[in-house]
Amino acid sequence: MKTTYYSMNRFIEKITLSKLAGSYLKLLNHLERQILLILDYFGLQPMQQDVKLALLQILEEHHGKHATLITPQLPLSAWHEYINEPTIADAIMDRLTAKANRIELKGDSLRRKK
């Protein structure tokens, strides 16, 4: 299964660098072909306007065709505030939550267990 994983820090870097290098369309085409796109640590680092728009574009192309897995560092109720752009936040949330399966983990971190 074609899968791509990014921590949000790397995802933001990848978007920014691909735009500077002129390879943004190549990146979009690559991500569109992935059966599973995983974005880890969502909400850890602020997103600039161009990254928000890129995320929306990627989710739009991925929506309804393939799976997207988001592992957030914020509760779902804080995502609008994190994205901090009402129209873009609505569009992103619509694509992520329309047919979503949510799993909320509870308890201590497994990293703390010996």
Helices and strands as residue ranges (DSSP letters): E 3-7, H 8-21, H 24-32, E 36-42, H 49-62, E 67-72, G 76-78, H 79-83, H 86-97, G 110-112
